[in-house]
Amino acid sequence: MLVIRRDLVEAMVAHARRDHPDEACGQIAGPEGSDRPERFVPMLNAERSPTFYRFDATEQLKVHREMERNDEVPVVVYHSHTATEPYPSRTDISYAQEPDAHYVLIGTSDPEEHELRSYRIVDGVVTEEPVQVVESYMFAHTGVDDTPDGS
């Protein structure tokens, strides 16, 4: 299950709406060894396409180096589908190189509503998972607030 703060969901949806009709993409970093998305990292769709996304290689290297320096990992890898249902395409599956990440897809074909779905993609196998949107991570998983600042 993906447990994610509402502000992060809103940031992904806003990015998807901003880039529409092209697909938007990015990552949300979290502490090494944690499954908690914390730091929103919108990225450039190098393809600038309504049907396909690809991270810019230079930007992706920069983002991953920054994550390493901060002892972070990509907890969420997200992108939007602008005209099709938010389910991973064959290309999406072939690009899924983070076996521990949640792959979030945001459907933006409806200008009024969005559909957000999350998947695990490991060795080409796609498994949809539930998404729990929370105001704060306090008490979300364990009943204990283990964030340094209590958020």
N, C-alpha and C positions, 0 to 999 in steps of 0.2 A: 504494500500500500504506500502511495505517495502522500505524505502529510506536508502541506505547504501553506505558508502564510498568504492571506488574502491580498496583501500589498504586492507580493511577487506575482500572483496570478493576474492582478490588475495591470502590472507593468508588462507582462508578456502579451496580454490582450491589446493594450495600448500600442505596443510595438507592432503587433500584427495589423492593427487597423491603420497605423501610420504608413506602413509599407504597402498596404493593399493598393492595387491588385497584384503586386509582386509578393512572393512568399517572404516572410520575415524569419530570422533565425538568431539563435544565441544560446547562452548557457547560464546556469545559475550554479555558482561555486558554493562549496560548503567545507567545513573542517575535515581534514584527513581523518579517516576512520569513522566518520559520521554519515548518516543518511539524511542530514538536515540541510536543505537549500537555504542559503543566506545572502549571497552577494550576486545581484542581477548584473549580467554582462550581455547587453544587446550587441549583436555583431552584424556585419555587412553580408548580405547575400551577394556573393561575387558573380552569380549568374544573372541577377536582376531579372528574374523570370517569374511569371505567375504559376508555373507548373513544376519548378525545380529549384532547389537551393544547394548551395555549396559555400562553406566557409572560405573566406579569403585566407590563403595559406600563410601569408605574412602576419595577418591579424591573429590567426589561430595560434601560431607559434608564440606571439607576444602574450596572448591570454594565458596559454599554458605555462609559460615561464613565470608570469605573475602569480598564478595559482601555486606553482612550486615554491616560490619565495614566501608565500603566505601559508604554506602547509595546507593547501586546499586541493580539492578534487572536483571535477565536474559532476555534480549531483543530479542536475537536470540538463538535458540537451533538448532544446525546443525549436519548433518551426511551425509555420502556419500552412494550411491548405486553403487556398482561396476559392476553389470551385468544386472540390471533391470532399468526401467525408474525411474526417481526421483519423485515418488509418494508415500505417506505414506502407509506402509503395515499395516495390522491389528495389528501387534505387535507395530509398531511405534505409531499408534493411541492409543493403550491401555497405552503406556508409557507417553503420552502427558499430563503432569500435570501442565503446566504453561499456563493458559488461555489467558494471555496477551502477550505471546511470539509469535514471528514469527518462524515457523518451516521451516528451509531451508534445502533442499535436493540437493545434488550435484551428478549428474550422471557422472561417470568416465569410462564407458565401452569403449568409444572411446579414444584411447591413445593420439589423437591429439586435440580433442575438449572436452569441458565439457558442461553440461547442468545444470543450476541453477534455481530452482523453490522455491517459498515460499508459505507457507500455514498458515492459522489459524486453530487450532484444539481445539474445545471447546465442551465438553460433547460428544466426539466421532464423532462430525460433522466436516468434512474436507472442508475448503473453500480455493481454490487457490486465491492468490492475486498478483497483479502486483509488479514488482521489478524495482526500479529506482536506478541505480548505478551513484553516483556523485563523483566528485573529492574532494569536500569539502561540509560540511553541510551549508556553507554560502549561504543564499537565497534559500535553497532546499525546505523548507516547507512554511515558513511564509514571506519570503522576508527580514527577519531580521537575522543577525548573533547573536545568543544568547549563543554561546560557550564562556567560560571564556578566552580562548587563541586565539579565532578567527579562529580556524581550522575547 
